[in-house]
Amino acid sequence: MHQDNLNIKIIKLVNGDDIVCNLPVAQLGEKSALIRLEKPLQIKFVPQLTARGLKDYVALIKWTCYSNDNIVTIPKDKILTITTATEDMKSNYNKIARNYHLIESNGMPGMVSGTKNVPIDDEEEIEIDDSIEALKTELDRLKIKKTIH
């Protein structure tokens, strides 16, 4: 196993966010109410309407907007679970985390689909936005409107 992959974890927070990060060995101590996360990326599911139907893509985006900090400290009581990331997620995380300092604070470094990192360009982003709008329109069309008397 590659050394980079040893402490890559998926952290589920009480607010529902899923974070993939390196969990540094050097923590603040067992009695501390805080835990340190290195290069945290939020896992976002992005729906895309395809010819075969709806497909989810996974986007890894910078979790700490407007900060260049590589290490983020959070309260332990805000964590529901910590699990080990799959090998595919570890690989994708490492590809993006290598350039963590280059990620714009509100930018999306790339899309992850299955086992490979697929960078998106402007045309693909427009296509995704159009697919989301088409999906919203279809969902609105299917809604049954109820009148309360």
N, C-alpha and C positions, 0 to 999 in steps of 0.2 A: 504494500500500500504506500502510495506517495505521501511524504511528510505533510504536504499542504492539506491533505484530506482527513487528517486525524481528528480534528475538532470542529468540523463543519457541522453545524446544528440548525435544525428548524425550531424556532421558538414561536409558540402560539401565545399571544398576549390576551389579557382579559377583555380588551376592546375589540378583539376579533382579528387584529393584524397577524399575519404570518411573516416572520422575519427569518431569512437565512443569513448566517454569519459565522465567523470563526469565533469560537469561545476560547479566549486566551487562557493558558495554563496559569499565568500570574493573575490571580484574582485579589480582591480586597480582604479576604479572610472569611472563614466560615461563619463568624458571628456578625459579619457585616450584613446590613439590610439591602445592599446594592450588589449588582453583578455587572461585569464589564463585557461588552460586545465589540468585536473588531470588524470593521467594514460591513455594517448591517445593510442588507438589501431587502426591501419589502417584496413579497410575492403577490403579484396581482394577476387575476384571471381575466383575460380579454376575450370576449365572445366574437367569433367571426362567422358570418353566414357564408357557407360554401355551396357548391353544386350538390354536395352530399348532405347538406343540412348544417346545423349549428356545430361549430368546433371551438373549443377553448384553447387559447394560447396562454402560456405563462410568461409574464413579463417580470423581470427583476429590475426594480427601480431603487434609486437611492432613498433610504428611509429618513435620514436626517436632512431635511431640506435646509438650505441656506447655512450649511456648516461644512467646513473642510476637515472636521475631526475624523480620524480613523477609529478612535476608541470612543464608544458611547457607554455611559453608565446609567443603568435603569434600576428601579426598585424591584427586588425579587418578588414582592407580592403582586406585581402586575403581570406575572407569568403564570399561564395555565399549565403548559407542558413544554418540555425540551426533548426533542427526538433527534436521532442521527439522520442526516440527509442521505438520500440514495446516491449511488455512485454517479448517476447521470446529473443529479442536482449539484453534487460536489464539483464535478467537472465544469458545468456551466457557471457556477458561482466563481470558481477560480479564474475562469476566462475573464469575467467582468471585474472581479475584485482586483486583478493585476493592474487595472487602469482606474481604480477607484478615485484617485485624485483628479482624473480628467472628466469624471461624470459631472455634468451640470447639476446643480442642486435640485432642479425640477425636471431634469431630462430623463429620458428613457434610454438606457444604453443599448438595449436590444431586446429582441423577443426570443424566448426559449420555447421551442416546440418539440416535445418528445425528448430526444437525446441530443439534439444539436442546437447550437446558438445561431439564430437567423437574424442578422441585422436588418432593420427596416429602413426603407428610404421614404422620401416624401410621398411618392406615388402609392406605396403600400399603406402608408398612414392614412391617406385619403380614402383608399379602398376599405380599410378597416372602419373608418368613420362612417362611410356610406353603408357598410354592412350593419353597423350598429343602428344607424338611423332606419334602415329597412326593417330590422328586427323590431325596433320600437313601434314603427308604423303597423307592422303585422300584429304585434301584441295589442296595440290600441284597437285594431279592427276586430280582434277576437274577444275583447272585453264585452261582457254583457252589462248593459247599463240598467240599473234598478232605480225605480222611482218610489220614493217613500211617501205614502199618503197620510 
